[in-house]
Amino acid sequence: MAQMKLIRKMLSNTKDTTRKASLMPIPALGYAQETGFEFGVGVLYSFYMDRKDTTNRSSNFFGNATYSTKKTYSVALRGDAWTKGNLYHILGEIRFKRQPFNFYGLGNNTQSVNEDDLVQQQLKFQFDVEKTFIKYAYTGVSLGFENYSFDDKIEDGVFAKDPQILGKPGGKALFVGVSQSYDTRNSNNYPTKGFFGRVTYQYAPDFFGGDNFNGSQVKVNIRNFWKVGNKFVLGAQGIYNTILSDNTPFYLLPQLGNDEMMRGYYTGRYRDKNLLAMQTELRYRYNNRFGAVLFAGTGTVWGSSDFKANAFKPNYGGGLRYFFDPAKGLSARLDYGIGEKKPNEKRQSGFYISFAEAF
């Protein structure tokens, strides 16, 4: 009877208006040749810092931990917190992992035949604090640290042979930065209208010396949402990332493809000093618990001076949504993305299981 009560609660179309905290775990299980069997868990915890204030945005914390039979692991914690009155917006990320990945080289036209097997050890900390001084506008500062090391499993592959690839042993960087955002969305989880724009600038001084990174990176993220009828929402997003340095290591270069932008492309299949990508998504909310999406986008990467307007790559796909906390608009999502078909290669595609909307 207790199990039936829980199932009815999870499928109920009624919103919980008490604004209480919610916790959603999702088990992780998979297999890949480079990792073996991988298992773990992901958890999303959401709450309001001021339950009495209906304008206070929800604070969300996501954590995941996985381990594989080939002794690879990944531990990550991300936080997105809003204080009382939405006066402060605090972002944080901690990541520690040892994971294999496929490396294809640099640029917008890498070939699958050059696939190289690397193992990455990563330690990353990133913290941002923003405060509003003008309605809808937030100004902030950030501090970050990243440390990488790599093990190349193919001695005569593209990673070892290409002299343009910098930072092969790995390295570390300490970033300090500033940010400016403007946010009129009616929700930070499932907006149905409003605009969001954020620009960040980070500088890494020559703190560690040697071949470690010294330079700047700029990120621009713009989104807008329109309500279309009672059950549809149209969203659009554009991002631009660039890194400015004479000694940029390959692991800090912007990478095309992930579970949020350019779904269908393997993360890092294409990487270079600049990245520009855009996408639109049509969201359908059948009821408070279930929904679906269709999405399409385009993107490209390029170096210092080889931008080409005809080099943009397509992506499209669809997905399903289960809203485990309808009042906050928090969802678990399943997406399938499709990318380009290069000559003599399989069409690129990807399946994603994740928390919250892509943007």
TORBABA-910808 format. One record per residue (C-alpha): x, y, z; residue number from 0; residue in one letter. Coordinates in steps of 0.05 Angstrom, whole numbers. Layout:
TORBABA-910808
SITE,X,Y,Z,NUM,a
...
END
This chain:
TORBABA-910808
SITE,0,0,0,0,m
SITE,58,46,15,1,a
SITE,87,33,-54,2,q
SITE,21,47,-88,3,m
SITE,15,112,-49,4,k
SITE,84,133,-73,5,l
SITE,68,115,-145,6,i
SITE,3,155,-143,7,r
SITE,40,214,-113,8,k
SITE,94,212,-168,9,m
SITE,40,209,-223,10,l
SITE,-9,258,-192,11,s
SITE,-26,318,-235,12,n
SITE,-34,362,-173,13,t
SITE,19,414,-157,14,k
SITE,46,417,-86,15,d
SITE,35,490,-65,16,t
SITE,71,483,2,17,t
SITE,138,501,-31,18,r
SITE,173,447,8,19,k
SITE,240,418,-11,20,a
SITE,245,361,-61,21,s
SITE,296,305,-72,22,l
SITE,302,264,-136,23,m
SITE,353,207,-145,24,p
SITE,368,174,-211,25,i
SITE,412,111,-216,26,p
SITE,468,111,-267,27,a
SITE,486,47,-304,28,l
SITE,523,38,-369,29,g
SITE,577,3,-408,30,y
SITE,632,27,-454,31,a
SITE,694,-9,-479,32,q
SITE,741,42,-449,33,e
SITE,708,42,-380,34,t
SITE,675,-26,-373,35,g
SITE,611,-28,-332,36,f
SITE,597,39,-299,37,e
SITE,549,49,-241,38,f
SITE,531,104,-193,39,g
SITE,476,153,-175,40,v
SITE,455,224,-189,41,g
SITE,414,267,-142,42,v
SITE,378,334,-149,43,l
SITE,358,371,-86,44,y
SITE,316,434,-92,45,s
SITE,289,483,-40,46,f
SITE,269,555,-27,47,y
SITE,310,598,19,48,m
SITE,246,637,34,49,d
SITE,184,593,28,50,r
SITE,137,651,45,51,k
SITE,161,694,-13,52,d
SITE,129,668,-76,53,t
SITE,178,708,-119,54,t
SITE,239,674,-88,55,n
SITE,271,628,-140,56,r
SITE,287,556,-123,57,s
SITE,358,537,-104,58,s
SITE,381,473,-137,59,n
SITE,439,427,-120,60,f
SITE,459,369,-165,61,f
SITE,509,315,-147,62,g
SITE,531,252,-182,63,n
SITE,582,198,-169,64,a
SITE,601,140,-214,65,t
SITE,653,84,-213,66,y
SITE,670,31,-265,67,s
SITE,699,-38,-266,68,t
SITE,762,-9,-299,69,k
SITE,773,37,-239,70,k
SITE,750,101,-271,71,t
SITE,709,149,-230,72,y
SITE,673,216,-232,73,s
SITE,647,258,-174,74,v
SITE,612,325,-186,75,a
SITE,571,375,-147,76,l
SITE,537,436,-178,77,r
SITE,498,489,-141,78,g
SITE,452,546,-164,79,d
SITE,427,585,-103,80,a
SITE,382,646,-95,81,w
SITE,380,682,-28,82,t
SITE,320,716,3,83,k
SITE,290,769,-41,84,g
SITE,334,741,-98,85,n
SITE,386,792,-74,86,l
SITE,445,745,-87,87,y
SITE,455,692,-139,88,h
SITE,509,641,-122,89,i
SITE,537,589,-171,90,l
SITE,586,535,-154,91,g
SITE,617,472,-184,92,e
SITE,665,420,-156,93,i
SITE,688,364,-202,94,r
SITE,738,308,-191,95,f
SITE,745,252,-241,96,k
SITE,790,202,-276,97,r
SITE,756,185,-342,98,q
SITE,777,160,-411,99,p
SITE,753,199,-472,100,f
SITE,763,201,-546,101,n
SITE,806,255,-576,102,f
SITE,802,272,-651,103,y
SITE,849,332,-659,104,g
SITE,837,406,-666,105,l
SITE,790,445,-711,106,g
SITE,721,440,-743,107,n
SITE,737,382,-791,108,n
SITE,767,326,-749,109,t
SITE,760,255,-775,110,q
SITE,735,194,-737,111,s
SITE,794,154,-765,112,v
SITE,840,196,-721,113,n
SITE,804,176,-657,114,e
SITE,856,173,-600,115,d
SITE,845,143,-531,116,d
SITE,864,189,-473,117,l
SITE,852,184,-399,118,v
SITE,839,249,-363,119,q
SITE,850,265,-290,120,q
SITE,813,330,-272,121,q
SITE,803,372,-210,122,l
SITE,760,434,-218,123,k
SITE,730,487,-172,124,f
SITE,687,545,-196,125,q
SITE,649,595,-153,126,f
SITE,609,656,-175,127,d
SITE,573,707,-132,128,v
SITE,526,758,-163,129,e
SITE,485,814,-131,130,k
SITE,428,855,-160,131,t
SITE,435,931,-157,132,f
SITE,384,945,-211,133,i
SITE,320,905,-222,134,k
SITE,333,843,-264,135,y
SITE,408,858,-269,136,a
SITE,462,820,-231,137,y
SITE,536,839,-225,138,t
SITE,586,788,-198,139,g
SITE,656,762,-187,140,v
SITE,684,692,-196,141,s
SITE,742,649,-175,142,l
SITE,762,583,-207,143,g
SITE,817,532,-207,144,f
SITE,829,475,-256,145,e
SITE,882,420,-256,146,n
SITE,891,367,-311,147,y
SITE,936,309,-327,148,s
SITE,932,261,-386,149,f
SITE,953,191,-405,150,d
SITE,957,175,-479,151,d
SITE,938,102,-495,152,k
SITE,959,106,-568,153,i
SITE,1032,126,-575,154,e
SITE,1031,141,-650,155,d
SITE,962,174,-653,156,g
SITE,942,245,-672,157,v
SITE,952,269,-600,158,f
SITE,1026,250,-600,159,a
SITE,1041,271,-672,160,k
SITE,1006,339,-679,161,d
SITE,1055,394,-657,162,p
SITE,998,445,-654,163,q
SITE,968,410,-594,164,i
SITE,993,445,-531,165,l
SITE,988,423,-459,166,g
SITE,995,348,-473,167,k
SITE,1021,329,-403,168,p
SITE,966,372,-371,169,g
SITE,972,433,-327,170,g
SITE,935,480,-281,171,k
SITE,904,549,-282,172,a
SITE,875,597,-231,173,l
SITE,819,642,-257,174,f
SITE,791,707,-230,175,v
SITE,733,740,-265,176,g
SITE,672,785,-268,177,v
SITE,602,774,-295,178,s
SITE,541,813,-315,179,q
SITE,472,783,-326,180,s
SITE,402,808,-341,181,y
SITE,344,761,-324,182,d
SITE,269,773,-334,183,t
SITE,248,700,-338,184,r
SITE,187,681,-298,185,n
SITE,222,617,-273,186,s
SITE,294,594,-269,187,n
SITE,275,521,-280,188,n
SITE,219,520,-333,189,y
SITE,209,591,-360,190,p
SITE,149,605,-405,191,t
SITE,168,677,-420,192,k
SITE,225,725,-410,193,g
SITE,297,739,-428,194,f
SITE,363,717,-399,195,f
SITE,432,742,-418,196,g
SITE,499,732,-384,197,r
SITE,570,754,-401,198,v
SITE,630,729,-363,199,t
SITE,703,748,-367,200,y
SITE,757,708,-333,201,q
SITE,832,720,-330,202,y
SITE,886,669,-312,203,a
SITE,950,705,-289,204,p
SITE,1018,672,-298,205,d
SITE,1011,644,-228,206,f
SITE,1042,575,-237,207,f
SITE,1094,592,-291,208,g
SITE,1123,543,-341,209,g
SITE,1076,521,-396,210,d
SITE,1013,531,-354,211,n
SITE,958,573,-383,212,f
SITE,961,648,-380,213,n
SITE,906,687,-414,214,g
SITE,832,704,-416,215,s
SITE,766,672,-434,216,q
SITE,699,704,-450,217,v
SITE,631,670,-450,218,k
SITE,565,698,-474,219,v
SITE,499,662,-462,220,n
SITE,432,691,-488,221,i
SITE,363,660,-482,222,r
SITE,291,681,-494,223,n
SITE,224,646,-484,224,f
SITE,155,657,-512,225,w
SITE,90,624,-491,226,k
SITE,52,595,-550,227,v
SITE,-19,577,-529,228,g
SITE,-34,541,-465,229,n
SITE,13,482,-471,230,k
SITE,71,504,-516,231,f
SITE,133,545,-502,232,v
SITE,184,566,-554,233,l
SITE,255,577,-530,234,g
SITE,317,602,-565,235,a
SITE,389,604,-543,236,q
SITE,456,629,-569,237,g
SITE,525,620,-539,238,i
SITE,594,647,-557,239,y
SITE,658,624,-523,240,n
SITE,728,649,-539,241,t
SITE,796,640,-507,242,i
SITE,851,692,-515,243,l
SITE,922,668,-506,244,s
SITE,986,650,-543,245,d
SITE,993,585,-504,246,n
SITE,923,556,-499,247,t
SITE,926,482,-479,248,p
SITE,878,436,-517,249,f
SITE,838,419,-454,250,y
SITE,816,491,-444,251,l
SITE,792,501,-516,252,l
SITE,716,508,-525,253,p
SITE,685,441,-544,254,q
SITE,625,431,-589,255,l
SITE,571,384,-563,256,g
SITE,541,363,-496,257,n
SITE,474,348,-464,258,d
SITE,454,422,-466,259,e
SITE,478,450,-532,260,m
SITE,489,414,-599,261,m
SITE,460,349,-573,262,r
SITE,481,292,-618,263,g
SITE,555,310,-621,264,y
SITE,608,277,-578,265,y
SITE,637,328,-530,266,t
SITE,705,349,-556,267,g
SITE,697,319,-626,268,r
SITE,707,390,-650,269,y
SITE,747,441,-608,270,r
SITE,783,506,-623,271,d
SITE,794,576,-596,272,k
SITE,724,601,-614,273,n
SITE,655,570,-610,274,l
SITE,589,597,-635,275,l
SITE,524,557,-629,276,a
SITE,449,570,-631,277,m
SITE,388,527,-618,278,q
SITE,313,532,-613,279,t
SITE,267,485,-575,280,e
SITE,192,475,-577,281,l
SITE,167,450,-510,282,r
SITE,100,415,-500,283,y
SITE,72,407,-430,284,r
SITE,18,354,-434,285,y
SITE,1,362,-361,286,n
SITE,37,379,-296,287,n
SITE,76,313,-298,288,r
SITE,93,298,-370,289,f
SITE,119,336,-431,290,g
SITE,158,330,-496,291,a
SITE,205,373,-537,292,v
SITE,231,382,-608,293,l
SITE,297,418,-619,294,f
SITE,343,441,-674,295,a
SITE,407,480,-676,296,g
SITE,473,495,-709,297,t
SITE,543,510,-687,298,g
SITE,616,514,-706,299,t
SITE,686,523,-678,300,v
SITE,745,560,-709,301,w
SITE,815,586,-695,302,g
SITE,844,656,-694,303,s
SITE,826,674,-766,304,s
SITE,792,616,-803,305,d
SITE,718,630,-789,306,f
SITE,674,606,-846,307,k
SITE,599,620,-851,308,a
SITE,587,555,-888,309,n
SITE,622,513,-835,310,a
SITE,563,510,-787,311,f
SITE,541,440,-768,312,k
SITE,468,420,-758,313,p
SITE,434,383,-702,314,n
SITE,362,364,-687,315,y
SITE,323,315,-644,316,g
SITE,270,306,-592,317,g
SITE,257,284,-521,318,g
SITE,210,268,-465,319,l
SITE,201,301,-397,320,r
SITE,178,276,-329,321,y
SITE,166,333,-279,322,f
SITE,182,303,-211,323,f
SITE,169,371,-178,324,d
SITE,115,405,-220,325,p
SITE,110,466,-175,326,a
SITE,184,484,-186,327,k
SITE,184,460,-258,328,g
SITE,240,410,-245,329,l
SITE,244,352,-293,330,s
SITE,283,290,-311,331,a
SITE,294,287,-386,332,r
SITE,309,238,-441,333,l
SITE,336,268,-506,334,d
SITE,361,239,-571,335,y
SITE,402,285,-615,336,g
SITE,425,275,-687,337,i
SITE,484,310,-719,338,g
SITE,520,312,-785,339,e
SITE,537,254,-832,340,k
SITE,609,260,-856,341,k
SITE,633,221,-916,342,p
SITE,654,150,-898,343,n
SITE,630,159,-826,344,e
SITE,568,140,-787,345,k
SITE,519,196,-774,346,r
SITE,536,229,-707,347,q
SITE,483,221,-653,348,s
SITE,474,217,-578,349,g
SITE,425,195,-524,350,f
SITE,421,236,-460,351,y
SITE,391,224,-391,352,i
SITE,395,286,-347,353,s
SITE,361,332,-297,354,f
SITE,328,399,-314,355,a
SITE,317,432,-382,356,e
SITE,374,439,-431,357,a
SITE,370,515,-424,358,f
END
